[in-house]
Amino acid sequence: MTARKRQSGRSVLVVLSLILTSAGALRLGSGIGVALANSPLETAAAPLDCPMPPAALAAALAGREAQVKAQEAAMAERMAALNLADQAITRRMGELQAAEDELKKTLAIADGASEKDLTQLTAVYEAMKPADAAALFQTMAPEFAAGFLGRMQPASAAAVMTGMKPDKAYEISVLLAGRNATAPKN
């Protein structure tokens, strides 16, 4: 038990020494604050006493500033030119779009008229006597004749082809059979 009493006595001494050390540090710190408060302040004029920059440095900085201002002015001019060009391009694109729309309308009218003409001519060939139509188709280019025969009713086309020479009828048949051979399959 005596060892235990010695141990607790040492602990009390360590705690007491820490308390006394802390109190001394606080007293020393409070005195420093007062000393700093009573000390004379330094004047703010000291940084203003900087010597003037050398003349060469001042001239170089002025030259650089003039160069930067010139570049800024050139950039401003270029941006203004780009804005004008952008406006002109936008306006021109609008005009081109309107012209394209008008052209589409015109082509649609022309395509419709062309289709109407082909339909009417096909009806005329169908209404002809098969022998007369065969004589006419005999003189046509095979591609042209195949186009009309492909548009005709199968019975009318068969009657016309019956009146044609076999080699001409065969040539037209080959064209009719192969006209969709190159169409995509998927």
PyMOL commands that set and color helices and strands:
alter all, ss='L'
color gray80, all
select helices_A, chain A and resi 2-38+46-49+55-127+130-139+142-151+154-162+166-178
alter helices_A, ss='H'
color red, helices_A
deselect
rebuild
show_as cartoon
